[in-house]
Amino acid sequence: MACKTTSDTKCITVTEEETGDGKLGPFHQINQQHPGLKQLHHNPDIFEVENFLSDDKCDIIIAKATPHLTPCIIKNESTGAIEQDPSRTSADANLPQTEAPSIVSKLKAMDSCDAN
């Protein structure tokens, strides 16, 4: 991933580096003015937002998502089948945006270059 800074918007656009298939992205513009935003690493780009969610909000997300946890699946390279890999211990859960409107608003503000 690579960042390109756009001086007129004070945003950075996160893009995927060129691969054999060509360039992927840009993905999202990140508002560099977002309160608490800190870039931890370049290539790959890793960002942190201090105090993005309160402990109460995290507890709500965990409570809503826990019943929907399922084992992560992979594509078996040998067979092409989508299946659970017995060597993996990770789980996945999707939480509809309607279940977490305050988080969606925060993410939109961080993604929007004219938010602040």
Accessible surface in RSA format (square Angstrom, percent):
REM  Atomic radii and reference values for relative SASA: ProtOr
REM  Chains: A
REM  Algorithm: Lee & Richards
REM  Probe-radius: 1.40
REM  Slices: 20
REM RES _ NUM      All-atoms   Total-Side   Main-Chain    Non-polar    All polar
REM                ABS   REL    ABS   REL    ABS   REL    ABS   REL    ABS   REL
RES MET A   1    64.00  33.1  51.16  33.9  12.84  30.6  46.81  39.8  17.19  22.8
RES ALA A   2    37.22  34.2  33.16  51.2   4.06   9.2  37.22  52.4   0.00   0.0
RES CYS A   3    40.12  30.4  11.36  12.7  28.76  67.6  11.36  28.8  28.76  31.0
RES LYS A   4   108.62  53.0 103.67  63.6   4.96  11.8  74.87  67.4  33.76  36.0
RES THR A   5    94.85  67.5  62.62  63.5  32.24  76.8  41.32  55.5  53.53  80.9
RES THR A   6    47.20  33.6  42.91  43.5   4.29  10.2  33.88  45.5  13.32  20.1
RES SER A   7   100.20  84.7  80.59 107.6  19.61  45.2  52.08 110.9  48.12  67.4
RES ASP A   8   123.06  86.2  83.73  83.3  39.33  93.0  50.30 118.4  72.75  72.6
RES THR A   9    52.09  37.0  39.77  40.3  12.32  29.4  46.31  62.2   5.78   8.7
RES LYS A  10   117.17  57.2 114.93  70.5   2.24   5.3  61.46  55.3  55.72  59.3
RES CYS A  11     0.00   0.0   0.00   0.0   0.00   0.0   0.00   0.0   0.00   0.0
RES ILE A  12     4.33   2.5   4.33   3.2   0.00   0.0   4.33   3.1   0.00   0.0
RES THR A  13    15.76  11.2  15.76  16.0   0.00   0.0  11.38  15.3   4.37   6.6
RES VAL A  14    10.86   7.1  10.86   9.8   0.00   0.0  10.86   9.4   0.00   0.0
RES THR A  15     5.62   4.0   5.62   5.7   0.00   0.0   4.99   6.7   0.63   0.9
RES GLU A  16    56.07  32.2  56.03  42.4   0.04   0.1   2.60   5.0  53.47  43.7
RES GLU A  17    77.62  44.6  73.38  55.5   4.24  10.1  28.92  55.9  48.70  39.8
RES GLU A  18   129.11  74.1 100.89  76.3  28.22  67.2  28.20  54.5 100.91  82.4
RES THR A  19    61.05  43.4  44.63  45.2  16.42  39.1  53.48  71.8   7.57  11.4
RES GLY A  20    92.17 113.7   0.00   N/A  92.17 113.7  46.86 128.6  45.32 101.5
RES ASP A  21   141.75  99.3 103.63 103.1  38.12  90.1  30.12  70.9 111.63 111.3
RES GLY A  22    24.57  30.3   0.00   N/A  24.57  30.3  23.41  64.2   1.16   2.6
RES LYS A  23   117.82  57.5  87.14  53.5  30.67  73.0  51.70  46.5  66.11  70.4
RES LEU A  24    91.03  50.7  88.98  63.7   2.05   5.2  90.98  63.9   0.06   0.2
RES GLY A  25    38.15  47.0   0.00   N/A  38.15  47.0   5.31  14.6  32.84  73.5
RES PRO A  26    92.61  67.5  75.12  68.5  17.49  63.6  75.12  62.0  17.49 108.7
RES PHE A  27    99.98  50.0  73.72  45.7  26.26  68.3  77.22  46.8  22.76  65.1
RES HIS A  28   110.29  60.3 106.62  74.1   3.68   9.4  76.40  78.7  33.89  39.4
RES GLN A  29    69.50  38.9  65.55  47.9   3.94   9.4  18.85  40.1  50.64  38.4
RES ILE A  30    23.41  13.3  23.41  17.4   0.00   0.0  23.41  16.9   0.00   0.0
RES ASN A  31     1.14   0.8   1.14   1.1   0.00   0.0   0.00   0.0   1.14   1.1
RES GLN A  32    76.92  43.0  56.25  41.1  20.67  49.2  13.59  28.9  63.33  48.0
RES GLN A  33    95.05  53.2  76.04  55.6  19.01  45.3  22.91  48.8  72.14  54.7
RES HIS A  34    23.62  12.9  18.62  12.9   5.00  12.8  10.82  11.1  12.80  14.9
RES PRO A  35    94.84  69.1  79.74  72.7  15.10  54.9  90.41  74.6   4.43  27.6
RES GLY A  36    38.37  47.3   0.00   N/A  38.37  47.3  24.27  66.6  14.10  31.6
RES LEU A  37    34.42  19.2   6.82   4.9  27.60  69.4   6.82   4.8  27.60  74.3
RES LYS A  38    95.32  46.5  90.21  55.3   5.11  12.2  56.01  50.4  39.31  41.9
RES GLN A  39    54.96  30.7  25.33  18.5  29.63  70.6  15.66  33.3  39.30  29.8
RES LEU A  40    96.88  54.0  63.10  45.1  33.77  84.9  67.19  47.2  29.69  79.9
RES HIS A  41    84.98  46.4  80.26  55.8   4.72  12.1  53.98  55.6  31.00  36.1
RES HIS A  42   119.88  65.5 108.71  75.6  11.18  28.6  77.32  79.7  42.56  49.5
RES ASN A  43    87.17  60.1  70.49  68.1  16.68  40.2  18.83  45.3  68.33  66.0
RES PRO A  44    71.46  52.1  71.27  65.0   0.19   0.7  71.44  59.0   0.02   0.1
RES ASP A  45    18.40  12.9   1.19   1.2  17.20  40.7   0.37   0.9  18.03  18.0
RES ILE A  46    83.24  47.4  79.99  59.6   3.25   7.8  83.24  59.9   0.00   0.0
RES PHE A  47    49.47  24.8  21.67  13.4  27.80  72.3  21.76  13.2  27.71  79.3
RES GLU A  48    67.91  39.0  62.14  47.0   5.77  13.7  20.58  39.8  47.33  38.6
RES VAL A  49    25.85  17.0  10.98   9.9  14.87  35.8  10.98   9.5  14.87  40.3
RES GLU A  50    94.61  54.3  80.91  61.2  13.70  32.6  27.06  52.3  67.55  55.1
RES ASN A  51   140.96  97.2 110.44 106.7  30.52  73.5  34.06  82.0 106.90 103.3
RES PHE A  52    39.66  19.8  35.07  21.7   4.59  11.9  36.92  22.4   2.75   7.9
RES LEU A  53    45.75  25.5  26.28  18.8  19.47  48.9  27.40  19.2  18.35  49.4
RES SER A  54    62.18  52.5  46.40  61.9  15.78  36.4  52.90 112.6   9.28  13.0
RES ASP A  55   118.47  83.0 112.69 112.2   5.78  13.7  31.60  74.4  86.87  86.6
RES ASP A  56   104.42  73.1 102.02 101.5   2.39   5.7  25.60  60.2  78.82  78.6
RES LYS A  57    77.94  38.0  77.68  47.7   0.26   0.6  40.84  36.8  37.10  39.5
RES CYS A  58    47.54  36.0  45.93  51.2   1.61   3.8  15.99  40.5  31.56  34.0
RES ASP A  59    87.50  61.3  81.85  81.5   5.65  13.3  27.72  65.2  59.78  59.6
RES ILE A  60    84.01  47.8  80.85  60.2   3.16   7.6  84.01  60.5   0.00   0.0
RES ILE A  61    43.75  24.9  43.73  32.6   0.02   0.0  43.75  31.5   0.00   0.0
RES ILE A  62   106.91  60.8 103.80  77.3   3.10   7.5 106.91  77.0   0.00   0.0
RES ALA A  63    68.68  63.1  48.73  75.2  19.96  45.4  57.39  80.8  11.29  29.9
RES LYS A  64    77.02  37.6  67.26  41.3   9.75  23.2  47.38  42.6  29.64  31.6
RES ALA A  65    17.36  16.0  17.36  26.8   0.00   0.0  17.36  24.5   0.00   0.0
RES THR A  66    71.66  51.0  64.30  65.2   7.36  17.5  57.41  77.1  14.25  21.5
RES PRO A  67   102.62  74.8  61.45  56.0  41.17 149.7  73.82  61.0  28.80 179.0
RES HIS A  68   106.73  58.3  95.09  66.1  11.64  29.8  57.56  59.3  49.17  57.2
RES LEU A  69    93.11  51.9  70.40  50.4  22.71  57.1  70.56  49.6  22.55  60.7
RES THR A  70    78.46  55.8  77.01  78.1   1.45   3.4  59.75  80.3  18.71  28.3
RES PRO A  71    71.27  51.9  63.44  57.8   7.83  28.5  64.77  53.5   6.50  40.4
RES CYS A  72    26.59  20.1  21.65  24.1   4.94  11.6   8.18  20.7  18.40  19.8
RES ILE A  73   107.43  61.1  87.69  65.3  19.74  47.6  87.69  63.1  19.74  53.6
RES ILE A  74    50.40  28.7  42.80  31.9   7.60  18.3  50.40  36.3   0.00   0.0
RES LYS A  75   135.09  65.9 120.30  73.8  14.79  35.2  63.40  57.1  71.69  76.4
RES ASN A  76    35.44  24.4  33.59  32.5   1.84   4.4   3.08   7.4  32.36  31.3
RES GLU A  77   177.55 101.9 139.75 105.7  37.80  90.0  58.60 113.3 118.95  97.1
RES SER A  78   109.39  92.4  66.69  89.0  42.70  98.4  37.26  79.3  72.13 101.1
RES THR A  79    99.76  71.0  62.03  62.9  37.73  89.9  69.67  93.6  30.09  45.5
RES GLY A  80    37.50  46.2   0.00   N/A  37.50  46.2  20.79  57.0  16.71  37.4
RES ALA A  81    43.55  40.0  33.85  52.2   9.70  22.1  43.43  61.2   0.12   0.3
RES ILE A  82   108.91  62.0  80.57  60.0  28.34  68.3  80.57  58.0  28.34  76.9
RES GLU A  83    66.87  38.4  60.69  45.9   6.18  14.7  26.70  51.6  40.17  32.8
RES GLN A  84    97.24  54.4  82.12  60.0  15.12  36.0  22.23  47.3  75.01  56.9
RES ASP A  85    33.87  23.7  31.64  31.5   2.23   5.3   4.56  10.7  29.30  29.2
RES PRO A  86   128.37  93.6  96.95  88.4  31.42 114.2 103.41  85.4  24.96 155.1
RES SER A  87    94.37  79.7  58.79  78.5  35.58  82.0  54.78 116.7  39.59  55.5
RES ARG A  88   107.64  45.2  92.05  46.9  15.59  37.1  32.08  43.8  75.56  45.8
RES THR A  89   140.33  99.8 104.18 105.6  36.15  86.1  78.49 105.4  61.83  93.5
RES SER A  90    51.47  43.5  36.39  48.6  15.08  34.7  46.07  98.1   5.41   7.6
RES ALA A  91    56.28  51.7  27.89  43.0  28.40  64.6  27.89  39.3  28.40  75.2
RES ASP A  92    73.55  51.5  69.21  68.9   4.35  10.3  13.91  32.7  59.65  59.5
RES ALA A  93    31.07  28.6   3.25   5.0  27.81  63.3   6.64   9.4  24.43  64.7
RES ASN A  94   124.53  85.9 111.84 108.1  12.69  30.5  33.58  80.8  90.95  87.9
RES LEU A  95    47.69  26.6  22.45  16.1  25.25  63.5  22.71  15.9  24.99  67.2
RES PRO A  96    76.68  55.9  64.93  59.2  11.75  42.7  76.30  63.0   0.38   2.4
RES GLN A  97   128.55  71.9 118.94  86.9   9.61  22.9  37.72  80.3  90.83  68.9
RES THR A  98   121.81  86.6  96.07  97.4  25.74  61.3  88.53 118.9  33.28  50.3
RES GLU A  99    72.47  41.6  66.31  50.2   6.16  14.7  10.16  19.6  62.31  50.9
RES ALA A 100    12.32  11.3   7.79  12.0   4.52  10.3  12.32  17.3   0.00   0.0
RES PRO A 101    88.05  64.2  83.76  76.4   4.29  15.6  86.99  71.8   1.06   6.6
RES SER A 102    43.13  36.4  35.32  47.1   7.81  18.0  36.79  78.4   6.33   8.9
RES ILE A 103    22.92  13.0  22.92  17.1   0.00   0.0  22.92  16.5   0.00   0.0
RES VAL A 104    27.78  18.3  27.51  24.9   0.27   0.7  27.73  24.1   0.05   0.1
RES SER A 105    69.91  59.1  61.05  81.5   8.86  20.4  34.48  73.4  35.43  49.6
RES LYS A 106    82.54  40.3  80.13  49.2   2.41   5.7  50.99  45.9  31.56  33.6
RES LEU A 107    84.05  46.8  81.87  58.6   2.18   5.5  82.17  57.7   1.87   5.0
RES LYS A 108   136.00  66.3 132.68  81.4   3.32   7.9  82.66  74.4  53.33  56.8
RES ALA A 109    34.83  32.0  29.98  46.3   4.85  11.0  34.30  48.3   0.53   1.4
RES MET A 110    36.32  18.8  36.32  24.0   0.00   0.0  35.58  30.2   0.75   1.0
RES ASP A 111    57.79  40.5  50.07  49.8   7.72  18.3  16.39  38.6  41.39  41.3
RES SER A 112    42.69  36.1  35.06  46.8   7.62  17.6  28.08  59.8  14.60  20.5
RES CYS A 113    26.74  20.2   9.45  10.5  17.29  40.6   9.52  24.1  17.22  18.6
RES ASP A 114   132.65  92.9 101.82 101.3  30.83  72.9  47.32 111.4  85.33  85.1
RES ALA A 115    44.42  40.8   7.00  10.8  37.42  85.1  16.70  23.5  27.72  73.4
RES ASN A 116   111.11  76.6  43.62  42.2  67.50 162.5  45.86 110.4  65.25  63.1
END  Absolute sums over single chains surface
CHAIN  1 A     8444.3       6675.2       1769.1       4726.3       3718.0
END  Absolute sums over all chains
TOTAL          8444.3       6675.2       1769.1       4726.3       3718.0
